[in-house]
Amino acid sequence: MNSLSVQQPEPLGQRIALLRIQRGWTQEDLAERLAISRVAVSHFEIGLAHPSERTIVLLAGLFKLEPHELIAGTNYPSAKAERLPAVACRYTELELQLALLERDLAWASRHRAECAQVCAEWHKRLDDLEQIAYSARERQQVLAARQQLLQLLRPAPDEPH
């Protein structure tokens, strides 16, 4: 008898559930982000169904992985895996907007004359972003961005009031 044991692939659903839980999301939260039903997420996680290639790409982006990283070492069908793209979008609209805010705040801190106008525009944009924030973490990110705006609007200690 051969003493070498064959490593069984990890169930993809188990990996999805773990990644979801690590982010503090419910099945309903994940379903909303994927535009699928909570039941579909449940079926993926307990192994009753495999996600489509489209859903794998969306999951990979949400979990900040590439599609092949997400399925590596799992029981995802190799015929489906062959059709996966090499990369997936890894950011949300909120993350993109917050990155743009960081860029604008850095610019505004060097151009104090335009600072108030830039901050006023971003206050309006943050109102809109707050409406699309899905989770407590995202709402906290918007709140932190508002704090950055307020900080930038405060006069520096060496500036006249």
N, C-alpha and C positions, 0 to 999 in steps of 0.2 A: 504494500500500500504506500502511495506517495504521501509524504508528510507536508507537501506544499498545499496550502489552502488557497482557494480562489476567492479573491475579494469580491463580495457582492456589491453591485452598484447601489449607491444611496438613492432612495426614492426621491424623485424630483419634488414631489409634493411636500415631503418633509423639509427639504431645503427651502422651498418657498415659504412655508409656515415659519421656519426659524428666522428667515430674513425679515418677514413681516413683523414678527413679534419683537425682534431687535429694534425695529423702528417705532414700536409702540402703536402700531396700527391694528385695528380690528379687521376682520374679513370684509366688513362693509366698507371700511376706509379704502382697502386695497381694490375692492370691486369698483368703487366710484372712480378711482384713478385710472382703472383699466377700461371703464365703460362696459362692464359686464355685470352679471348678477352675483350676489353674495353666494348663492348656491353653486355657481360655477367655480368660484374660488374654493369653496368647501370641497367640491369634487376633485379639484386639482390637488388639494392638500391631503386628502385621504386616499388618493390614487385611483379614483373611479374614472378619471379622464386626464388626458395630457393636454396642456395648452397648445394652441395653434402656433405656427411660426410667428405670426403677428403678435400674439400675446407674449411669447417668449421675448421678443424684441422690446416690447413695452415694459415687461417685468425687469429685464436687464437694465434698462434706462432708469427705472424707479429705484432699483437697488444699487445703482452706480457701478454696474458691471458690464462687460461685453456679453453678447448672447452666448458665446461658446464657454465663457467663464461660468455663467449661470448653470449650464447643463453639464459641465465637465464632471465625469465620475458618477453621473446619475443614470437612471434607467430611461432617459428620454430617447425615443426611437432614433436610430442612426439615420434612417431615410429622411426624417424631418430635420435632423441636425445638419445634414448636408445642404439644406436649402436656407439656412440661417445666414444673415449678413455678418460681416466681420465686426462691425461696430454698431452701437445704438446711441441715440441722443441721451445724455446723462444729466440733464438739468431740467428744472421746471421753469415755467414762465416767471414765477416769483424769484427763483435763484438768479435768473438772467437779469431781471430788473434790479435786484439788489446789487449785483455786480456793476451794473451801469450807474447806480447811485454812488457806489464807492468811487468810481472814476470821476463822476461829476463833483463829488464833495472834495476830492483831492484837487481838482481844477479850481473850484470855488475858493478853497482855502488860500490859493495863490493869487486870486483875483477878487479881492475883498469888495470891490465896487459892484460886482455882479452877484455877490453872494446871496443877498436877500431875494433877488429874482429867481435864482436857481433853487433856493430852498422853498420858495412859495410854489414853484412848479412841482417840486418833489412832494410837498405836502399833499397836493391834489392827487398825484400818482399813487402815493401810499394809501390814500383813502380807497382808491380802486383796488389796489393790491390786497388790502385788508379784506375786501369782499370775496376774493378768490382763494384766500388762505384756507387750506384744508384741515390743518391740525393745530393743536396748541403750540407746537414747535414753530410752525410757520407764522402764527399770529405773534409769537414772541420775537421772531426775526423782524417783523414789521414794526413792532414796538421799539426794538433796539435801533432800527433805522430812524424812527422819529426822534429818539434821544440824540442820535448823531446830528440830525438837523438842528436841534435846539442848541447843542454844544457848539456847532459851527457859528450860529447866529450870536452867541455871547461874545461881547467884546473881549479882545485879548487884554491881559493886564496892562500892557504898555500903550493901549489905544485909548484916546479920549472917549468919554461916555457921551 
